[in-house]
Amino acid sequence: MHPIQQLRKLLKEPSTNQGRVITSNDLSMVIATPKGSMSVTRSTSDATRYQAGETVLLANGVVVGKRQRQPTVYVV
């Protein structure tokens, strides 16, 4: 990889793609992310009922679904 591409990759801020629900209503939610809490809109086709504490997936600032289970972490 070119050194400039490596530098861009290091300087690029990671995008937030998941968070935990703080509060929820029919149109929007407040989500806790690693960058802080943010208010996001729900997708118009999403009829899922979200509860506080659930992990949700985000795409372009819109909630697109929730995680069904937590990933397995192995300790060696």
C-alpha positions, 0 to 999 in steps of 0.5 A: 500500500502506498504510504499516503494511503496508509496515512489516510487510513490512520487519520480516518475516523472510524464510523459508528455502526452500532450503539445501545438504545437509551430511549425510543419512540415511533419516529426517533431514538437516542442511542449511546455510541462510543462517540457519545449519545446521538438522536437518530431517525428510524427507517420508515420500513422498520416496524421493530420495537426497540427497548432500552439497553438493546444494541442497534445497527446504524447506517448513515445516521439511520437505525436499520435493525437490532443485534439478535445476540452479542458476539462471542469473546474467547479468552485465551 
